[in-house]
Amino acid sequence: MRRVGRGGRYFRVADPSWADPLDGSYAGNAGGRWNPPGSFLIVYLNATRGVAKANVDRLLVGSPINPEDLDPAEAPELVVTNIPSNTYVDAVTEEGCVELGLPATYPRDTDGNIVPHSTCQQIGQEAWDSDEAGIACRSAAPGADSEELAWFFRTEALQVDTRVSFDDWYWAADV
């Protein structure tokens, strides 16, 4: 597996009722793009506020609700954290994607469809079993301007630097 260096400020879209928005147990139980249900603990992070916003928009696709319809008290907040500098599995570069068995066009396949979670989950499990720190990847959210990070919770928990309410982050020019 190819690796890329990452570290510093990342963002997580979180329900404001979550006591610990950087707890990886929810994704460990439910599964996600890079981990199968009932597997290892993982925290999905966004490299930019734009990616976080694109992920909120993605969740609302097909819903009669638009972002401006959300109750600010219950709408997703933005959690800011700092990840330790480390090397992460590369699903960002064309070479890294191809080496993982993904199409060079990831997150889309050669027909333009989103690569299924099952394909990525197998790669994530292999990375976990190989004691990797996580996976830096292209975002599958339409309109995303950057990448995401699937951070593997192994020993030390991430710390919340700031929690920003929906109206203060989603509509703001910068956070």
Secondary structure, DSSP 4 states (H G I P E B T S, - for coil): --EEEEEEEEEEEE-TT-S-TT-SHHHHHH--SSS-TTS--EEEEESSHHHHHHHHHHHHTTSS--GGGS-TTTSPEEEEEEEEEEEEEEESSHHHHHHTT--TTTTB-TTSPBPPHHHHHHHHHHHHHTT--EEEEE--STT--SEEEEEE-SSSPP-EEEEE-HHHHTSSS--
